[in-house]
Amino acid sequence: MIQISSPMKRDFIKETVEAIDDPKFTFVKEEGVNLLFETDAPDQAAAAAKAKSAIKATQIGSVLYFSAKVV
């Protein structure tokens, strides 16, 4: 499971991460500032890095403070 933590723009982060095609991410739940996603990727760390990269590639994500990790 991948956890993305951000106090702001959580809806934007959900939409951005779920739009990634390979690997596929599915939003599971929100716990405070943490967004939890399931992924079909065999390498969870690489999936977390891909999600972070996809968010950073957006205009908002390039200035947004957040973290992505495997839990």
N, C-alpha and C positions, 0 to 999 in steps of 0.2 A: 504494500500500500504506500502511496506517495502522499506526503503532507506538504501543503504549501501554506505558509503563514504570512498573513498581511492584514493590517488593521484597516486598509482602505481598498476600494475597487474590487471587492470580492466577487461581485457578479461578473465584472469584466474578466477576471482571472478564470472563473468557471467556464465562461463561453470560449475563451481563448484556448484553454487546455482541452476541453471536450472537442474542439474543432480539429485537433491533431489527428491525422489519419493513421499513422504508423509510428509507434504503437497506439492502440486505441485506449483512451482514458474515459472512465465513467465516474461522475461525481457520486460520492457515497453519503457524506454528511458534513456538517459544519459544526465545529466545537470552538466557540469563542472566535479567535482570529485564525483558527486552523481550518483549512479545507482539505478533506480527505478524498483521494481518488484511487480507484482500483485500475489496474492496467493489465493488459495481456502480454506485456513484455517479459521475456525470460530474465533480462538483466534490469532489475529495479533501479539500480544506481544510474544506469544510462538513461532510463526513462525519466527519472527526476531531472537529470541534466537537460534532456530534450524539452521537457515542460518549461524549465527555467529559461532556456534559450528562446523558446517560442514566445514567452511573455516579454523578454528583453527585446525581442525584434520588433515589437509594436511601439508606436509613438508614446503611449502612456507608460508602457512597461519599462522603457529605457530610463525613466526617472522615478519609478515606483520602488519603494523599499519593501522587499519580501525575501523569503527563504524557501527553498525546496529541499526536502530530504526524504529518505526511505524510513518508514516506521514499521 
